[in-house]
Each structure stands twice: as C-alpha cells, then as structure tokens.
Amino acid sequence: MTKPSEEVETMDDVTPEESKPKGIKPANLTAIIIAVIVVVLAGIGGGYAYWTHHEANAYHEAVTQAENADGNLTKAIKEATATEYKADQLKEPKLLGKLDDAVRKAEALKGVPEDQPGEWLAWQLASAKQANVTDADEANTQARALKAALKAVKDSKLAKELDTAKAQLKQGIDSAGETLKDTEGKVADNATRDSLTKAIDEANKTIGKKDVTDPKAYTGQQAKLDAAVKQVNDSKAAKEKADAEAAAKAKAEAEAQAQAAAQAAAAAAQSQRSYSKSSTRGYSSGKSYTAPKKSSSGYSAPQRSYTAPKQSAPAPSNNGGGSSNGGAPLPKVYGCSPSCVPDYSPIVR
C-alpha cells in the first residue's frame, strides 16, 4: 500500500505540466485530499451511528408493543377459560367449539426470545425489532379472535336465557289465569285476586316488548306473578279453614243440642216411669174387701166374712121378739131375718 505522499508525487510525475491545477501547491492538495477522506469516513461513521440509534429505538418500541399485546392476550385467555360453558346453555352449541379453537391458538403463541441484541449491531437490532413486531401482530390478532369467539358464546348463552325466561313467564301467565278462574268466590279477601289480575296484565306487556335484552325483565315479572298467586292461594286456604271451622262449630252445636234434647227426653221418661210406679202402689191391710157388684135388678150389698164371738146366752124366745132374761131387744136390721146377727165392723173402702 503506497503512502499518500508517494501517490502525490507519482501524480505529479504523470500529470502533464499544462494539466496541473494552477494556483494549488502540492502540499495544499494533499491536505485537501486528506480532509475529504476524513469527511467521507466521518460521514460513514455518523450514518452507521444514526442507523444503529434508529434501530435501537425501533427495537425498544417494538418490545413494548409486543409485551402489551402478549399481556392483553394472556388476559383474554384467562377470561375465556375462567367460566365453564356447556353446550346445552347455548342457543347455538357449535359456538363453543369455535371458542375452544381460539383458546388453543392463543395458547400456542410463544412470544419472542428474551435474548437482547447488541446495542451497536444495527442488523441484530433490526431483526429483533421485526420479531417483536410480528409477535405483537399475532398476539393482537389472536386476542381479537378470542374475544370475538367469547362474545359469541356469551351472546348465545344470553339468547338462550332470554328464550327460557320468556317461555317460563308465558307458562306462569297461563297458570296464574287458571288460578284466577278457579278461585272466584273462594277467597277470604277478593283484593288478592285483583292484585293477581294486575300482575297478569303487567306480565303480558313485558312479553310483548321487542327490545328486552336482560332475562331479569322476565324473571322479575315472574317473581311478582308468583307472589300474587301465593296471596290468592293463601286467601283461599284461609277461607277454607274458616269455613271448616264454622262447619265444625255448627256441627258441634247441633250435636250438643241433640244431646241436650236426648237427655231432657230421657229425664222426662224417667220421671214418668217413677210417677207411674208411685201411682200404682195401693193400700195394704189385714182385711180383704170385695167391691160391690152391679146387677141388673139393683144394688147388692157387699159380702163380708164375719165370725161372731161365742156367747153363753140363753136362746131367745119367740114371744114378741124380746129377750128371755129381760135383755134389750136386738135392733131390727133391714134385710136381715130375726135370727141373723148384723156385722158392725167398719167397711174398708
């Protein structure tokens, strides 16, 4: 490799005299050439330094974006796997398979290596920057796909819940209508039936709405309807209980009256039997009495049995009906012969 001074001399020797620059001395020309070389080298070095600095900034920015994208994807995976969904919970069960596929693809992303490129190696910085840019794009794409799949599953689940709640409310309205029909005149408080009628009307209005997005709109009306039905049934049960108690009371009173009447009749019968016994009891004596007999010819004197006492008196004489020894004459008794002795014993009646 030749020295710069030798190259200058050679040029001076080769260059014709008439083509040499005029007014520039050889020493000055050498200085100019050296300055140009320095400027060129400085320019090259400065350009590389600028390129390296630019790539370094771009790399760090790409790393930040990749980290944010990876973080968002991780959150999306956790949200998608936090709740277990079942096919029978969805209006469209096939959406559950799409969600599972999106989760698998998201979990398959590896991110970027943690190796740090050289700070003054522009080509390494550029390569690492591109790797992080690609990772961020893939993570963002998978996160969007995962969120969309999860939203579709949630919307399908919500649609199924809306359909179920609406169908249950319709059944509740029909059942409440039957209750209202069957309890006419059978409740203790008819105001409960008025409340049930109002609840049925409100439930029908909710069924007719087109913009219902929350199942609670249906389940809330169902709860009100159930409460109104319960009040009617409770009122019906209260009336049935009151009627049963009134019937039992009336029956008990009737039985008590019947029992009292039976007891009174039994007492009256017992009293009648006692009086009959006392009235048939007669007077008892040592003597017998025969009631007089009636005859067609007139009155017959009562027949009496009498035993005359034995006396030691002389036989009466036939003179004048008097006593033989001066005793008092016997009284004359009607219907009795002179030889009979009248019975003066008391008559027992």
Steps between C-alpha positions, in 0.01 A plus 500: 500500500654829398535797718295805426811704429623250246168497328516879474846490353404241249207709396724796459734300283227358280287809466613725217615836595224677311224290676618560853274723702622845511514693821495186726821390648572130548494529878157660499366237265608227737323668787183528299505134410554399861211722608271342244590152618434601860169652407400187314599275784328728749189496288504125480550470874234755576253327271558166668465656839170659395377174352595312817328757718186489286485121504557493872207735562279304263598177671414625848169636375420166337586322823256721692224437248563125506489491879170688505354273232615189685352633823165569336499154346574342837207687653276391214598136554428523873162660435409239241596211729374649828142387437402152396235502233288202399339430168149482648543853636534649152243575238766400244713224658749492210641836614657323796729308265614822335588645837707193587692532173572866564632420848733231364643733234553778751678271743725372218669839455854491646579869503856618420833385645630700790851523347607861471667609172824698502439870539753587224404216268243663281411185311424311829291789620306500176438124515392509864272794428327308222455194721325710764286674240390161366428371850290805582299462179435131563408557863262780411342290225451201730369721779240650267399156373477367855293794621268465202454128564437564869249775422316270261474235771380753758243642259376151418473420870311824559265424211428158650435654840266757347305232314477282812392785728242617247357150459480454878321834536245393238436179694471702819239726341294200389522339843410827673198535272378155605548592865302818450219307333486222759495729805202715412288527813737272689736749668480676832617832349409573139765775485758225452332399176507864384875509565544180302306646207731802500812280512372298202446818298852627574651164407317500166636849424855379570451200271394736221816716515753463216809658655548280806872425544509395863338176622427678830223688322318167468611342826403814692147484364492128574590570864218757528259256340600220738454729799150602384403136441621409849287774657192369320572142604560609859172690498324195361653280769395751766140491377500121488634489854241751621222308326620173648516652848152648459365166380666320789360753744148468354527124512619508860213733595249277322640194675490681833138601443409148396675359805323749727166412345575131542595552862186703560286231338673232705443699818134550414459129430668411829273741685193350332606148597551607861152660518339195346654276763390724785145532368449125470615426856171417710404487870561165672307378814427183677143488372373419158246704316293409198357784305128495452361343192242664293200304389224566267240496783668751723755530770652202676637548846863419547584159615702484817650215685438522871543258784272575795644465844381213703265601781338296775158663477173323519316438187245765418136435527238554237281734699496841368856488376638593839770358719418214733690640792387857463786615278463775249346400173728460196475771247313428193719492200367559155533196291591277782291229656438509871747229555798664325752714678607821321869573431598835642863479404628802305480481125837523330483697187 
